[in-house]
């Protein structure tokens, strides 16, 4: 490329500065992003582009909303290509979605899974010693895995063989690894969401009584320290 400098970014760090008064929040985007034709990739972008909070009751919530609003403004000024990656697109703020072109990567087919298996087992740079009974086609047809799950299964099979002081990976190693990977995936999918509070909301009187009790304990601590 001649005459134009193209910069490729793996990540972008958005720094938030909160003054002591917690009234203003400033979101700084690197000025290099405004140079000609930058390319930006943001992984796990749902943490940045998720819905703005509607019930703003403290400085932290105000900071989050201010940062996301500033990010919207920065996107309007941005003249390059930016790719947001996430598996939680439902969490995106609608204001961001209206500015993006969505591309969904679906689960691979059996034929695609077979290619992915070989990418992790035998390439120009990767060579996993396999026993003669290894049947990659059967694995790809039996286990409807994505690329990450296939990679995990291959790693688990290699570890199992190494622990047994064996030089080759057998079909049984891969089947056991696939079963473990599938079971772990099921546990993650069916796990309870502990980030959601299931506590019964307090009444106004209870909140006031709790605040008064906390204030009395705080005053007592201050008195002791003095």
PyMOL commands that set and color helices and strands:
alter all, ss='L'
color gray80, all
select helices_A, chain A and resi 31-34+46-49+59-77+89-91+94-97+110-121+136-142+147-163+171-190+204-225
alter helices_A, ss='H'
color red, helices_A
select strands_A, chain A and resi 8-9+15-18+25-28+39-42+81-84
alter strands_A, ss='S'
color yellow, strands_A
deselect
rebuild
show_as cartoon
